[in-house]
Amino acid sequence: MQKLNLSQSLSQKLSPQQIQFIKLLQVPTAELDTRIEEELEINPAL
């Protein structure tokens, strides 16, 4: 129960960008490569 409360309080302090970054860290490498390629196609500025 204490662990649940801790994770809830931590997630409340994370910005949406930090949450997105954490999710990216959990993505397998092959999928990450694909996602990077897709983002580069969508946003040439990258």
C-alpha positions as CSV (number, residue, x, y, z in Angstrom):
1,M,0.0,0.0,0.0
2,Q,2.8,2.4,0.8
3,K,4.5,1.7,-2.5
4,L,1.2,2.6,-4.3
5,N,1.0,5.9,-2.5
6,L,4.6,6.7,-3.3
7,S,4.1,6.1,-7.0
8,Q,0.9,8.2,-7.0
9,S,2.7,11.1,-5.4
10,L,5.6,10.8,-7.8
11,S,3.4,10.7,-10.9
12,Q,1.7,13.8,-9.8
13,K,5.0,15.7,-9.9
14,L,6.0,14.6,-13.4
15,S,5.3,16.8,-16.4
16,P,3.6,15.3,-19.4
17,Q,7.0,15.4,-21.3
18,Q,8.7,13.5,-18.5
19,I,5.9,10.9,-18.6
20,Q,6.3,10.6,-22.3
21,F,10.1,10.1,-21.9
22,I,9.6,7.4,-19.3
23,K,7.3,5.6,-21.7
24,L,9.9,5.9,-24.5
25,L,12.5,4.3,-22.2
26,Q,10.2,1.3,-21.9
27,V,9.9,0.8,-25.6
28,P,11.9,-2.1,-27.2
29,T,14.8,-0.8,-29.4
30,A,13.4,-2.0,-32.7
31,E,10.1,-0.3,-32.0
32,L,12.0,2.8,-31.0
33,D,13.9,2.9,-34.3
34,T,10.6,2.7,-36.2
35,R,9.0,5.4,-34.1
36,I,12.0,7.7,-34.6
37,E,11.8,7.2,-38.4
38,E,8.1,8.0,-38.3
39,E,8.7,11.2,-36.3
40,L,11.4,12.3,-38.7
41,E,9.0,11.8,-41.6
42,I,6.3,13.8,-39.8
43,N,8.6,16.6,-38.6
44,P,11.5,17.4,-41.0
45,A,12.9,19.9,-38.5
46,L,14.1,17.0,-36.4
